[in-house]
Amino acid sequence: MAQFDVYKNPDISTVDEFPYLLDIQHDTHNRLRSRLVVPLSLMLKPMTHLTPVFEIEGRDVMMSTMEMTSASPDIFGEFVVNIKEHRTTIVDALDFLVNGF
């Protein structure tokens, strides 16, 4: 598992709205039992700075920053892609949620 890995959401009750989970936890914390994740949503009503949009498997998905949570890696579905090239955008969204700027 690596920071900014994207996984398929295996939860049948939420997969239609949130098809992917974005792992945002830094790799130095790999020994912890949980990972900090942000769901990636198909419900595209993005808010400037808070919910950036990324293309995953040909679909636009919104980072639902305000819905981040911790989860056991055991529940992650199939690995899809790493989006570390969007690190600045992802961290900026987290900063905006926590600091308001």
Buried (B, 14 or more C-beta within 10 A) or exposed (E): EEBBBBBBBEEEEEBEEBBBBBBBBEEEEEEEEBBBBBBBBBEEEBEEBBBBEBEBEEEEBBBBBEEBEEBEBEBBBEEBBBBEEBEEBBEBBBEBBEEEE
